[in-house]
Amino acid sequence: VVDKAEPFYENPLSLYPGIESELKALNWKDGRYEMGQLYYCYEDLSNDGIPELIIGIQVKPWNYAVFPYAGKCNHEIAVIFQVKNGSPVRILGRDAYIRGRYYLDPNNYIIDFGSGGAYSHGWSYYKVGDYDLSFIENVYLENASGEVYTLRNQKGTVLKNLSKTEAYAIFDKYSIKTNIEWTPLVF
């Protein structure tokens, strides 16, 4: 049972000041470019009865017609923490300047969208476990000379070519969660 009155729920930085240091180290706070207001929420992503701390930023939805989930991405996940032995442990997060975005799925999956430029894009899917992420699958799109979709393993090795229909059958298994109750993170 989680006590919602604990400082972790009022303002996670008041109980765990190390979180602020991690956000700064990953350029989400006080980086070269200000990333904007950070927000937080709690979701039990690992289904263990203990909610994870999710820190994110609101973003403008992008509407590239070639991308799945276009127009539905109104937030980006910066970092996810689980509490282990009374201390926060970062299980997800990368530097704010890396070309990629994390999103939540309503069924507690993590969607990791990455871009290698105008002509290469990848979508990896994960499930949150006990202090780690479990890789599920990756769909990669290369569109320099038409839309070429591939299914890849976690290391990026091509497992097989996919038709657009097969790729979208994978995309359609996931969706972007948009009804997140964000609270502004106060530093």
C-alpha positions as CSV (number, residue, x, y, z in Angstrom):
1,V,0.0,0.0,0.0
2,V,1.4,3.4,-1.0
3,D,0.8,6.4,1.2
4,K,-0.1,9.2,-1.1
5,A,0.8,11.8,1.6
6,E,4.5,10.8,1.5
7,P,6.8,13.6,0.2
8,F,7.5,11.4,-2.8
9,Y,3.9,12.1,-3.9
10,E,3.8,15.8,-2.9
11,N,7.1,16.6,-4.7
12,P,9.5,13.8,-5.4
13,L,12.5,16.1,-5.4
14,S,11.9,16.9,-1.7
15,L,12.5,13.3,-0.7
16,Y,15.0,12.3,-3.4
17,P,17.2,15.3,-4.3
18,G,19.4,12.9,-6.4
19,I,16.6,12.9,-9.0
20,E,17.3,16.6,-9.8
21,S,21.0,15.8,-10.3
22,E,20.1,13.0,-12.8
23,L,17.7,15.4,-14.7
24,K,20.5,17.9,-15.0
25,A,23.1,15.3,-16.0
26,L,20.7,14.2,-18.8
27,N,20.1,17.8,-19.9
28,W,16.4,17.8,-19.0
29,K,17.0,20.6,-16.5
30,D,19.5,23.5,-17.0
31,G,21.0,22.1,-20.2
32,R,22.3,24.1,-23.1
33,Y,18.7,24.6,-24.2
34,E,15.9,24.8,-21.7
35,M,13.6,21.8,-22.3
36,G,10.6,23.6,-20.8
37,Q,8.4,22.7,-17.8
38,L,8.9,19.2,-16.5
39,Y,6.0,17.2,-15.2
40,Y,5.6,14.0,-13.2
41,C,3.0,11.4,-12.6
42,Y,2.8,7.9,-11.1
43,E,1.8,4.7,-12.8
44,D,2.3,1.1,-11.8
45,L,4.0,0.1,-15.0
46,S,5.5,-3.1,-13.6
47,N,2.2,-4.3,-12.2
48,D,3.8,-5.0,-8.8
49,G,1.5,-2.6,-6.8
50,I,4.2,0.1,-6.4
51,P,3.9,3.0,-8.9
52,E,6.9,4.2,-10.8
53,L,7.8,7.9,-10.9
54,I,7.5,9.1,-14.5
55,I,9.0,12.5,-15.4
56,G,8.0,14.0,-18.8
57,I,7.6,17.1,-20.8
58,Q,4.6,18.1,-22.9
59,V,5.4,18.4,-26.6
60,K,3.6,19.6,-29.8
61,P,2.0,16.6,-31.6
62,W,3.8,15.8,-34.8
63,N,1.8,15.0,-37.9
64,Y,4.1,13.2,-40.3
65,A,1.7,11.1,-42.3
66,V,4.2,8.3,-42.8
67,F,4.4,7.7,-39.0
68,P,2.1,5.6,-36.9
69,Y,0.6,7.5,-33.9
70,A,0.8,10.8,-35.8
71,G,-1.0,13.7,-34.0
72,K,-1.4,11.7,-30.8
73,C,2.0,12.4,-29.1
74,N,1.3,15.3,-26.7
75,H,3.9,14.2,-24.2
76,E,7.4,12.7,-24.0
77,I,8.8,10.6,-21.2
78,A,12.2,11.9,-20.0
79,V,12.9,9.5,-17.1
80,I,11.3,6.7,-15.2
81,F,12.3,5.7,-11.7
82,Q,11.5,2.8,-9.4
83,V,12.1,2.9,-5.7
84,K,14.6,0.1,-4.6
85,N,15.6,-0.2,-1.0
86,G,14.3,3.3,-0.3
87,S,16.2,5.0,-3.1
88,P,15.1,5.9,-6.7
89,V,16.6,3.8,-9.4
90,R,16.5,5.1,-13.0
91,I,15.2,2.4,-15.3
92,L,14.6,4.5,-18.4
93,G,16.0,7.8,-19.6
94,R,18.5,9.3,-22.0
95,D,20.1,12.6,-22.8
96,A,17.5,15.2,-23.9
97,Y,19.5,15.9,-27.1
98,I,19.4,12.4,-28.5
99,R,17.0,12.1,-31.4
100,G,14.3,9.9,-29.9
101,R,11.3,10.0,-27.7
102,Y,9.7,7.7,-25.2
103,Y,5.9,7.4,-24.9
104,L,3.5,5.5,-22.6
105,D,1.0,3.0,-23.9
106,P,-2.3,2.5,-22.0
107,N,-1.3,-1.1,-21.3
108,N,1.9,0.0,-19.6
109,Y,4.2,-0.6,-22.5
110,I,7.0,1.9,-23.4
111,I,7.2,3.0,-27.0
112,D,10.7,4.2,-28.0
113,F,10.6,6.2,-31.2
114,G,14.1,6.9,-32.6
115,S,15.2,8.7,-35.8
116,G,18.5,8.4,-37.7
117,G,17.6,11.3,-39.9
118,A,15.0,12.0,-42.5
119,Y,15.1,8.6,-44.0
120,S,15.4,6.1,-41.1
121,H,13.1,5.6,-38.1
122,G,12.6,2.9,-35.6
123,W,10.0,2.0,-33.0
124,S,11.0,-0.3,-30.1
125,Y,8.6,-1.6,-27.6
126,Y,9.3,-2.5,-24.0
127,K,7.6,-3.7,-20.8
128,V,8.8,-2.5,-17.4
129,G,9.9,-5.2,-15.1
130,D,11.7,-5.4,-11.8
131,Y,14.3,-2.6,-12.2
132,D,14.7,-3.0,-15.9
133,L,13.0,-3.0,-19.3
134,S,12.1,-6.1,-21.2
135,F,12.5,-5.7,-25.0
136,I,9.5,-6.9,-27.0
137,E,10.1,-6.0,-30.6
138,N,11.4,-3.3,-33.0
139,V,10.0,-2.2,-36.4
140,Y,12.4,-0.1,-38.5
141,L,11.4,2.0,-41.5
142,E,13.9,3.1,-44.1
143,N,12.2,5.4,-46.7
144,A,15.1,6.8,-48.8
145,S,13.8,4.9,-51.8
146,G,10.3,3.9,-50.8
147,E,8.9,2.5,-47.6
148,V,11.0,-0.5,-46.5
149,Y,10.0,-2.0,-43.1
150,T,12.0,-4.6,-41.2
151,L,11.5,-6.4,-37.9
152,R,14.7,-6.3,-35.8
153,N,16.1,-7.7,-32.6
154,Q,17.3,-5.5,-29.7
155,K,20.8,-5.2,-31.2
156,G,19.3,-4.0,-34.5
157,T,19.9,-7.1,-36.5
158,V,17.3,-7.6,-39.2
159,L,15.1,-10.6,-38.5
160,K,12.9,-10.3,-41.5
161,N,11.4,-7.9,-44.0
162,L,7.9,-6.7,-43.4
163,S,5.1,-5.6,-45.7
164,K,3.5,-2.3,-44.7
165,T,0.5,-4.2,-43.6
166,E,2.6,-6.4,-41.3
167,A,4.4,-3.4,-39.9
168,Y,1.1,-1.6,-39.1
169,A,-0.2,-4.8,-37.5
170,I,2.6,-4.4,-35.0
171,F,2.1,-0.7,-34.7
172,D,-1.6,-1.2,-34.1
173,K,-0.9,-3.5,-31.1
174,Y,0.2,-0.3,-29.2
175,S,-1.1,3.2,-28.8
176,I,-0.1,6.4,-27.2
177,K,-1.6,7.1,-23.8
178,T,-3.0,10.6,-23.8
179,N,-5.0,10.9,-20.5
180,I,-2.0,11.2,-18.2
181,E,-2.6,13.3,-15.1
182,W,0.6,15.4,-15.0
183,T,1.7,17.5,-12.1
184,P,4.3,20.3,-12.6
185,L,7.7,19.3,-11.1
186,V,8.9,22.1,-8.8
187,F,12.6,22.6,-8.4
